[in-house]
């Protein structure tokens, strides 16, 4: 597993009402340009962003924020209107996995009594004392 650092901006921009994005691969590595109107509150949009593998830094990078905003205003000039306000910045890490995501199901033996398992009468005889575990992680 390794982190992928993402940085985005939440803005109040009532003039932006549709999803807009540049194809991945345009621009510099680690950059993604997209604008996603949020369902609520009205006028909020998500401006993004970054895709930085192996970067553990969760602090806000002001230069990156300015670059995100500049790329998004090129895509949607209405972001330059005076009603547009930056509300907050988001920085986070998404888990990715070398070799791609793991999606796999496996049966595991578990205790027979648990509030998380179905009652024994509801289980097929061969499934008693077992639980199906689904591994699904590392999508980044």
URNOR-V484694 format. One record per run of one state. SS is the DSSP state (h for helix, s for strand, l for the rest). FROM is the first residue (numbers start at 1). TO is the last residue. If there is no record, write none. Layout:
BEGIN
ss & from & to
SS & FROM & TO
SS & FROM & TO
END
This chain:
BEGIN
ss & from & to
l & 1 & 1
s & 2 & 12
l & 13 & 19
s & 20 & 21
l & 22 & 30
s & 31 & 37
l & 38 & 43
s & 44 & 50
l & 51 & 51
s & 52 & 53
l & 54 & 61
h & 62 & 75
l & 76 & 76
h & 77 & 80
l & 81 & 84
s & 85 & 96
l & 97 & 101
s & 102 & 109
l & 110 & 119
h & 120 & 122
l & 123 & 124
h & 125 & 127
l & 128 & 129
s & 130 & 137
l & 138 & 138
s & 139 & 139
l & 140 & 140
END
